[in-house]
Amino acid sequence: MTNITFQYFGIINDSEEVHGELIATDKYLARQLLIKQNIQPIILKRKQKLFFDGYFSKISSQDIAIFTRQLATILNAGIPLLSALEIILQTQNNKNFKRILIEMQQQIASGRSMAETFQQYPQQFNTLYCNLIAIGEQSGTLDLMLVKLAQHQEKTNQLKAKIRKASIYPLTVMLISLIITSAMLIFIVPQFAGMLTNFGAKLPMMTKIILALSNQIKHNFWLLIFSITSLVLLHHQGLKYSKHYRFVMDQIKLKIPIVSSIIRAGNVTRISRTLAITFAAGLPLLDALQQLPTITTNCLYKNAIEKISREVRAGNELHSAFSNSTLFPKMLIQLIAIGEQSGTLELMLHKTADHYDAIINNKIDNLTTLFEPIIMLILGSIIGVIVIAMYLPIFKLGVAI
């Protein structure tokens, strides 16, 4: 059933006025939740959402990691869960997250377990997170489980930041290069065109091509912007709604030489680290494998993990199931085999994650170092070609004179 946010105004202790928000599946349940808290509701209505509500206060994975770390620290100090959520609520600046924390407090106060409460917010707390919280509650090690979750999320966020850094830098420089080149073709080249026309000299082929390109961009500028924008939007919609398009794009990414190695190492790191934390929590192997598709956005890796899960369910060993896919390196398979034989699978998976994390760091550093001279060379060549094309007729005219 869908959860609904209600706004209420009521009386507590027969005299004090209170107001706020709570989440429930319907109005009747909302009223019962208030009565359980000794609040006599006078006004109870469904909260109306604005079009831009929450647009500028999106809850990021970094917010969730910080929340998890804070909650682990406070619970470890011996403070009860409801009081811990109240402390975090007082320091929370994100409007949407603050609303969720209020709703979570109300649900836990009404008798729901922490895991059941978190399950109501799948966009913020995925299945893996909720399952580990449930294990922590059942075993009485919730604070320790939260610490492991916080460490896992922090490392995952660091990995995402590294990959984002590797992609943003070259894209930014390429965008600046495109803007500079377009500005030259639109504003500078036409000035030379008028001057060269007055000379009446025969123009070299290079100059003719640059002038024709400048003319096309100048007269079809808005059409070009519209076309680029449309392509970007179509790409975004294709990724969002078309499984086949996502699959094709993921295949292409895994064939780009430098990008492919970073994506592969990133997926191996996330899969290894997630399996390690689930084993440490005592989650059964099949249950652990079922959590893995949620931690990767690459369709090929999702399909491979689902196939591995089916093979393990059929009785195959974990390393054997991994070896049947070409997406996973031999080192990962060998370490899993050693871990299964020696009973140190969690340790082997952590070692694998750390190893490929170091590989990613090295590749990103090399990529950044490599891109700088390449991009500068490309930008310099483009500007050089335009300048030479504009001055070549003048040089020829000077020689003829």
C-alpha positions as CSV (number, residue, x, y, z in Angstrom):
1,M,0.0,0.0,0.0
2,T,1.1,3.5,-0.8
3,N,2.2,5.7,2.2
4,I,0.6,9.1,2.4
5,T,1.9,12.1,4.4
6,F,-0.7,13.8,6.6
7,Q,-0.7,17.2,8.4
8,Y,-2.3,17.4,11.7
9,F,-3.3,19.8,14.5
10,G,-4.4,18.5,17.8
11,I,-4.4,18.6,21.6
12,I,-2.1,16.6,23.9
13,N,-2.5,16.3,27.7
14,D,-6.0,17.9,27.4
15,S,-4.4,21.4,27.0
16,E,-1.3,21.7,24.9
17,E,-1.7,22.4,21.2
18,V,0.6,20.4,18.8
19,H,0.9,20.2,15.1
20,G,3.1,18.3,12.6
21,E,3.2,15.6,10.0
22,L,3.0,11.8,10.0
23,I,2.9,9.1,7.4
24,A,0.2,6.4,7.1
25,T,-1.5,4.3,4.5
26,D,-4.9,6.0,5.1
27,K,-6.6,8.7,7.2
28,Y,-8.1,6.2,9.7
29,L,-4.6,4.7,10.5
30,A,-3.2,8.2,10.8
31,R,-5.8,9.1,13.4
32,Q,-5.1,5.9,15.3
33,L,-1.3,6.6,15.3
34,L,-2.0,10.1,16.8
35,I,-4.3,8.6,19.5
36,K,-1.6,6.1,20.4
37,Q,0.7,9.1,21.1
38,N,-2.0,10.7,23.3
39,I,-2.8,13.3,20.7
40,Q,-6.4,14.2,20.1
41,P,-6.6,15.2,16.4
42,I,-8.7,18.2,15.6
43,I,-7.5,18.8,12.0
44,L,-6.1,15.9,9.9
45,K,-5.6,16.4,6.2
46,R,-3.5,15.0,3.4
47,K,-0.4,17.1,2.7
48,Q,-0.5,18.7,-0.8
49,K,2.8,18.4,-2.7
50,L,4.1,21.3,-4.7
51,F,5.5,20.8,-8.2
52,F,9.0,21.8,-7.1
53,D,8.8,20.3,-3.6
54,G,12.0,18.5,-2.8
55,Y,13.6,19.4,-6.2
56,F,16.4,21.4,-4.5
57,S,16.7,19.1,-1.5
58,K,17.4,15.7,-3.0
59,I,18.6,13.1,-0.6
60,S,22.0,11.9,-1.9
61,S,23.9,8.7,-1.1
62,Q,26.3,10.9,0.8
63,D,23.5,12.1,3.1
64,I,22.5,8.5,3.8
65,A,26.2,7.6,4.6
66,I,26.5,10.5,7.0
67,F,23.1,9.6,8.6
68,T,24.2,5.9,9.0
69,R,27.5,7.0,10.6
70,Q,25.7,9.4,13.0
71,L,23.2,6.8,14.0
72,A,25.8,4.2,14.6
73,T,27.9,6.5,16.8
74,I,24.8,7.7,18.9
75,L,23.5,4.1,19.4
76,N,27.0,2.9,20.4
77,A,26.9,5.6,23.1
78,G,23.9,3.8,24.6
79,I,21.2,6.3,23.6
80,P,17.8,4.8,22.6
81,L,16.8,4.7,19.0
82,L,14.0,7.3,19.1
83,S,16.3,9.8,21.0
84,A,19.0,9.1,18.5
85,L,16.7,10.0,15.6
86,E,15.7,13.2,17.5
87,I,19.3,14.2,17.9
88,I,20.0,13.6,14.2
89,L,16.8,15.5,13.3
90,Q,18.0,18.6,15.1
91,T,21.2,18.7,13.0
92,Q,19.6,17.8,9.7
93,N,19.4,20.7,7.1
94,N,18.0,18.7,4.2
95,K,14.2,19.5,4.1
96,N,13.2,16.1,2.6
97,F,15.4,14.1,4.9
98,K,14.1,15.9,7.9
99,R,10.5,15.0,6.8
100,I,11.5,11.4,6.5
101,L,13.2,11.3,9.9
102,I,10.0,12.7,11.5
103,E,7.9,10.0,9.7
104,M,10.4,7.3,10.8
105,Q,10.2,8.5,14.4
106,Q,6.4,8.2,14.3
107,Q,6.4,4.8,12.8
108,I,8.9,3.4,15.3
109,A,7.0,5.0,18.2
110,S,3.9,3.2,17.0
111,G,5.6,-0.2,17.3
112,R,7.2,-0.8,13.9
113,S,10.8,-2.3,13.9
114,M,13.6,-0.2,12.4
115,A,14.0,-2.5,9.4
116,E,10.2,-2.3,8.6
117,T,10.3,1.5,8.9
118,F,13.3,1.8,6.6
119,Q,11.6,-0.4,4.0
120,Q,9.0,2.3,3.5
121,Y,11.7,4.4,1.8
122,P,13.2,2.2,-0.9
123,Q,14.7,5.1,-2.8
124,Q,16.8,6.1,0.2
125,F,17.4,2.6,1.9
126,N,17.7,-0.3,-0.6
127,T,16.9,-3.9,0.2
128,L,20.5,-4.7,1.2
129,Y,20.5,-1.9,3.8
130,C,17.1,-3.0,5.2
131,N,18.2,-6.7,5.4
132,L,21.3,-5.9,7.3
133,I,19.4,-3.6,9.7
134,A,17.0,-6.5,10.3
135,I,19.9,-8.8,11.1
136,G,21.4,-6.2,13.4
137,E,18.1,-5.9,15.3
138,Q,17.6,-9.7,15.6
139,S,21.1,-10.3,16.8
140,G,21.4,-7.3,19.1
141,T,24.3,-5.9,17.1
142,L,22.5,-2.9,15.4
143,D,25.3,-0.4,16.3
144,L,28.0,-2.7,14.8
145,M,25.9,-3.4,11.7
146,L,25.4,0.4,11.2
147,V,29.2,0.9,11.5
148,K,29.8,-1.7,8.7
149,L,27.0,-0.2,6.6
150,A,28.5,3.3,7.0
151,Q,32.0,2.1,6.0
152,H,30.5,0.2,3.0
153,Q,28.6,3.3,1.9
154,E,31.6,5.6,2.4
155,K,33.8,3.4,0.3
156,T,31.1,3.1,-2.4
157,N,30.7,6.9,-2.5
158,Q,34.4,7.4,-2.7
159,L,34.5,5.0,-5.7
160,K,31.6,6.9,-7.4
161,A,33.4,10.2,-6.8
162,K,36.6,8.8,-8.4
163,I,34.8,7.6,-11.5
164,R,32.9,10.9,-11.7
165,K,36.1,12.8,-11.5
166,A,37.6,10.8,-14.3
167,S,34.7,11.5,-16.6
168,I,33.9,15.2,-15.6
169,Y,37.4,16.6,-16.2
170,P,37.8,15.6,-19.9
171,L,34.1,16.4,-20.7
172,T,34.5,19.9,-19.2
173,V,37.7,20.6,-21.2
174,M,36.0,19.3,-24.4
175,L,33.0,21.5,-23.8
176,I,35.2,24.5,-23.3
177,S,37.1,23.6,-26.5
178,L,33.8,23.3,-28.4
179,I,32.6,26.7,-27.1
180,I,35.9,28.4,-28.0
181,T,35.9,26.8,-31.5
182,S,32.3,27.8,-32.1
183,A,32.9,31.4,-31.0
184,M,35.8,31.7,-33.4
185,L,33.7,30.3,-36.3
186,I,30.8,32.5,-35.5
187,F,32.4,35.8,-34.6
188,I,36.0,35.9,-35.9
189,V,36.0,33.9,-39.2
190,P,33.2,36.1,-40.8
191,Q,35.4,39.2,-40.2
192,F,38.2,37.5,-42.2
193,A,35.6,36.4,-44.9
194,G,34.7,40.0,-45.7
195,M,38.3,41.0,-45.9
196,L,39.3,38.0,-48.2
197,T,36.3,38.8,-50.5
198,N,37.6,42.3,-51.0
199,F,41.0,41.0,-52.0
200,G,39.4,39.0,-54.8
201,A,42.1,36.4,-54.4
202,K,41.6,32.7,-55.1
203,L,41.0,30.9,-51.8
204,P,42.8,27.7,-50.9
205,M,40.6,24.6,-50.2
206,M,41.3,24.7,-46.5
207,T,40.0,28.3,-46.3
208,K,36.9,27.5,-48.3
209,I,36.1,24.6,-46.0
210,I,36.5,26.8,-42.8
211,L,34.4,29.6,-44.4
212,A,31.6,27.1,-45.4
213,L,31.6,25.6,-41.9
214,S,31.5,29.1,-40.3
215,N,28.6,30.1,-42.6
216,Q,26.6,26.9,-41.8
217,I,27.0,27.3,-38.0
218,K,26.2,31.0,-38.1
219,H,23.0,30.6,-40.1
220,N,21.9,27.4,-38.5
221,F,23.0,28.1,-34.9
222,W,19.7,27.6,-33.2
223,L,18.9,24.5,-35.3
224,L,22.2,23.0,-34.2
225,I,21.5,23.8,-30.5
226,F,18.0,22.3,-30.9
227,S,19.4,19.1,-32.5
228,I,22.1,18.6,-29.8
229,T,19.5,19.2,-27.1
230,S,17.1,16.8,-28.7
231,L,19.8,14.1,-28.9
232,V,20.7,14.6,-25.3
233,L,17.1,14.3,-24.2
234,L,16.5,11.3,-26.4
235,H,19.6,9.6,-24.9
236,H,18.3,10.4,-21.4
237,Q,14.8,9.1,-22.1
238,G,16.3,6.0,-23.8
239,L,18.4,5.2,-20.7
240,K,15.3,5.8,-18.5
241,Y,12.7,3.8,-20.3
242,S,14.3,1.4,-22.8
243,K,16.0,-1.7,-21.5
244,H,17.3,-2.5,-25.0
245,Y,18.9,0.9,-25.3
246,R,20.5,0.7,-21.9
247,F,21.9,-2.7,-22.7
248,V,23.4,-1.5,-26.0
249,M,24.9,1.6,-24.3
250,D,26.4,-0.6,-21.6
251,Q,27.9,-2.9,-24.2
252,I,29.5,0.1,-25.9
253,K,31.0,1.3,-22.6
254,L,32.6,-2.0,-22.0
255,K,34.3,-1.8,-25.5
256,I,35.9,1.6,-25.0
257,P,39.5,0.9,-24.1
258,I,40.2,3.1,-21.1
259,V,36.6,3.5,-19.9
260,S,36.0,-0.2,-20.0
261,S,38.8,-1.1,-17.6
262,I,37.6,1.5,-15.0
263,I,34.0,0.2,-15.3
264,R,35.1,-3.4,-14.9
265,A,37.3,-2.6,-11.9
266,G,34.5,-0.5,-10.4
267,N,31.9,-3.3,-10.7
268,V,34.3,-5.9,-9.3
269,T,35.1,-3.6,-6.3
270,R,31.4,-3.0,-5.5
271,I,30.4,-6.7,-5.9
272,S,33.3,-8.0,-3.8
273,R,32.8,-5.4,-1.0
274,T,29.0,-6.0,-0.9
275,L,29.5,-9.8,-0.7
276,A,32.0,-9.3,2.1
277,I,29.7,-7.2,4.2
278,T,26.8,-9.6,3.7
279,F,28.9,-12.6,4.7
280,A,30.2,-10.7,7.8
281,A,26.5,-10.1,8.7
282,G,25.7,-13.8,8.5
283,L,23.4,-13.4,5.5
284,P,23.0,-16.7,3.5
285,L,24.9,-16.9,0.2
286,L,21.7,-16.9,-2.0
287,D,20.2,-14.0,-0.1
288,A,23.5,-12.1,-0.5
289,L,23.6,-12.8,-4.3
290,Q,20.1,-11.5,-4.6
291,Q,21.2,-8.1,-3.3
292,L,24.0,-7.7,-5.8
293,P,22.0,-6.5,-8.9
294,T,20.9,-3.4,-7.0
295,I,24.5,-2.2,-6.5
296,T,25.4,-2.0,-10.2
297,T,23.9,0.1,-13.0
298,N,25.5,-1.9,-15.8
299,C,22.9,-4.3,-17.5
300,L,25.6,-6.8,-18.5
301,Y,26.8,-7.2,-14.9
302,K,23.2,-7.4,-13.6
303,N,22.5,-10.2,-16.0
304,A,25.8,-12.0,-15.1
305,I,25.0,-11.7,-11.3
306,E,21.4,-13.1,-11.9
307,K,22.9,-16.0,-13.8
308,I,25.5,-16.7,-11.0
309,S,22.6,-16.7,-8.5
310,R,20.7,-19.3,-10.5
311,E,23.8,-21.5,-10.8
312,V,24.6,-21.3,-7.1
313,R,20.9,-22.2,-6.3
314,A,21.3,-25.2,-8.6
315,G,24.2,-26.4,-6.5
316,N,27.4,-25.0,-8.2
317,E,30.2,-23.5,-6.1
318,L,30.5,-19.7,-6.0
319,H,33.9,-19.6,-7.8
320,S,32.6,-22.0,-10.5
321,A,29.6,-19.8,-11.1
322,F,31.8,-16.7,-11.4
323,S,34.2,-18.5,-13.8
324,N,31.3,-19.1,-16.3
325,S,31.1,-15.3,-17.0
326,T,33.7,-13.4,-19.0
327,L,33.1,-10.2,-17.1
328,F,35.0,-11.2,-14.0
329,P,38.8,-11.4,-13.8
330,K,40.7,-14.6,-13.0
331,M,42.1,-13.0,-9.8
332,L,38.6,-12.6,-8.3
333,I,37.7,-16.2,-9.2
334,Q,40.9,-17.6,-7.7
335,L,40.5,-15.7,-4.5
336,I,36.9,-16.8,-4.1
337,A,38.0,-20.4,-4.6
338,I,40.7,-20.0,-2.0
339,G,38.2,-18.4,0.4
340,E,35.7,-21.2,-0.1
341,Q,38.3,-23.9,0.5
342,S,39.9,-22.2,3.6
343,G,36.8,-20.7,5.1
344,T,38.2,-17.1,4.7
345,L,35.8,-15.9,1.9
346,E,35.0,-12.6,3.6
347,L,38.8,-11.8,4.0
348,M,39.5,-12.8,0.3
349,L,36.6,-10.6,-0.9
350,H,37.9,-7.6,1.1
351,K,41.4,-8.1,-0.4
352,T,39.9,-8.2,-3.9
353,A,37.9,-5.0,-3.3
354,D,41.0,-3.2,-2.0
355,H,43.1,-4.4,-4.9
356,Y,40.7,-3.3,-7.6
357,D,40.1,0.0,-5.7
358,A,43.9,0.7,-6.0
359,I,43.7,-0.2,-9.7
360,I,40.9,2.4,-10.2
361,N,43.0,5.1,-8.4
362,N,46.0,4.3,-10.5
363,K,44.0,4.3,-13.8
364,I,42.2,7.5,-13.0
365,D,45.5,9.3,-12.1
366,N,47.0,8.0,-15.4
367,L,43.9,9.0,-17.3
368,T,43.9,12.5,-16.0
369,T,47.6,12.9,-16.7
370,L,47.1,11.5,-20.3
371,F,44.1,13.6,-21.1
372,E,45.7,16.9,-20.3
373,P,48.3,16.9,-23.2
374,I,45.9,15.2,-25.6
375,I,43.1,17.7,-25.1
376,M,45.5,20.7,-25.3
377,L,46.9,19.2,-28.5
378,I,43.4,18.8,-30.0
379,L,42.4,22.3,-29.0
380,G,45.6,23.8,-30.2
381,S,45.3,21.9,-33.5
382,I,41.7,23.2,-34.1
383,I,42.6,26.8,-33.4
384,G,45.8,26.5,-35.4
385,V,43.9,25.1,-38.5
386,I,41.4,28.0,-38.3
387,V,44.1,30.6,-38.0
388,I,46.2,29.1,-40.8
389,A,43.2,28.8,-43.0
390,M,42.4,32.5,-42.5
391,Y,45.9,33.8,-43.0
392,L,46.9,31.5,-45.8
393,P,45.3,33.6,-48.6
394,I,47.0,36.7,-47.2
395,F,50.4,35.0,-47.2
396,K,49.9,33.9,-50.8
397,L,48.8,37.3,-51.8
398,G,51.9,38.8,-50.1
399,V,54.2,36.3,-52.0
400,A,52.5,37.1,-55.3
401,I,53.1,40.9,-54.8
